[in-house]
Amino acid sequence: MKNLRSIALLCVIVFSLVSFTKPVESTKYKCMIQMTNYTGEGAYIVISLLNPEGEYVETLNVIGDDDEWYNTIESWWSFYGKRRTDIDAITGATVSGGERTINVIEIDNDKLDKGYKLRFESAVEDQEYYESDVELELTSQSVKSKVEGSGFIRYIRMMPQ
């Protein structure tokens, strides 16, 4: 009987601790990517969350659904290819020169203003690879801004939903 009471008390304590744990809140952002006017195949683009040390934390979005070409996004592939986890952030077809695409990405609010970054990597078949086509620090202001690209991406524009 004493053991039953001890187990019941332990269950109540564990339940209390778990039930009062606050879940991490996140915000969805519309992210428009405007491409430069280049010629050639559509670009593969990966949007990643990087920690303050510049290491990959999470893949937020993959534009381009043919995994045969994922290895052309070299830095991300070094991270993703080793783990080979399922990506649920794939949005479909590549985006070509002069086109734009709008995607929704979700970012945990506790990553803002803490040194985390978003990195947009881009690659086009038989052309260049840009590890940091766009890279921006996640701040309360940058998630509402327009940022110029340095490769196939002309600019990205973020807007909270």
Buried (B, 14 or more C-beta within 10 A) or exposed (E): EEEEEEEEEEEEEEEEEEEEEEEEEEEEBEBBBBBBEBEEBBBBBBBBBBBEEEEBBBBBBBBBBEEEBBEBBEBBBEBBEEEEEEBEBBBEEBBBBEEEBEBEBEBBEEBBEEEBBBBBBBBBEEBBBBBBBBBBBBBEEBBEEEBEBBBBBBBBBBEEE
